[in-house]
Structure formats: structure tokens, C-alpha cells
Amino acid sequence: MFPVNFILAWRNILRKKTLVFINLASLSMGLTCAIIIAIFVSYEQLSLDRHYTKSEKTFEVAEATPFTESVT
């Protein structure tokens, strides 16, 4: 079954080169953007208030609010 699917995919790649190029280009651009966004978010999260002189003594205060269902 796998060789038949491979042959069909190869035929479609050879017949529809423009469509394959557009799909591969959009896939690579999407993955690149997702990776760049992930790197940026992790950098922003890890570099919280590092520009202060005594940044190791600063603390972040957060409040966790439990999820409650609204009853109507």
C-alpha cells in the first residue's frame, strides 16, 4: 500500500509543480514564524526586569484565579 501512495504522490508532485512550490513555501514560512515567535516569547519571559542593577533581588507577584463556571 505504501509504494502505491508514494507513486501517486510523486506523480502529483511532477504534474503540479507550482502548487507544490506554494505549499512548501507556505509551510516553511509558517514554521519559521512559529519558531521565531517561540524564541521571542521565551526570551521575554526569561529576561523579566534584567535591566535593573539588582535584578536578582526583584520578585514577580502573580495571582492565580480559579476557573468558575457561570450559572445562568
Protein Blocks (a to p, Z undefined) as FASTA:
>chain_A
ZZmmmmmmmmmmmmmmmlmmmmmmmmmmmmmmmmmmmmmmmmmmmmgoklbmklmlpccd
ddddddddddZZ
